[in-house]
Amino acid sequence: MDEQLVERVRKNEEIMDQVFENVKVIKISKSAEELMDSARRYYEDAKYFASKGDYTSSLEAFAISWAYIDSGLKVGVFSVPAEISIYFTI
């Protein structure tokens, strides 16, 4: 097993756990809710893949979830605290 890959997945999960504990939808709309739903589904998929030992799929799903959150932050429908915003391109 690639220990570097496992560590990257663990680190991504740790960060994304913090993100999902703190992210807020600040402009309620159907599109914002769909963005959040997609982000959450990929996040849950990533955790599932990791639990099954499929670390490559897990890392991919974390990256997609991350991108959905980043998109919502960019267009101003999500917010996160400053200490979490360092992980995004906002």
Buried (B, 14 or more C-beta within 10 A) or exposed (E): EEEEEBEBBEEBBEBBEBBBEEBEBEEEEEEBEEBBEBBBBBBEBBBEBBEEEBBEBBBBBBEBBBBBBBBBBEEEBBBBEEEBBEBBEE
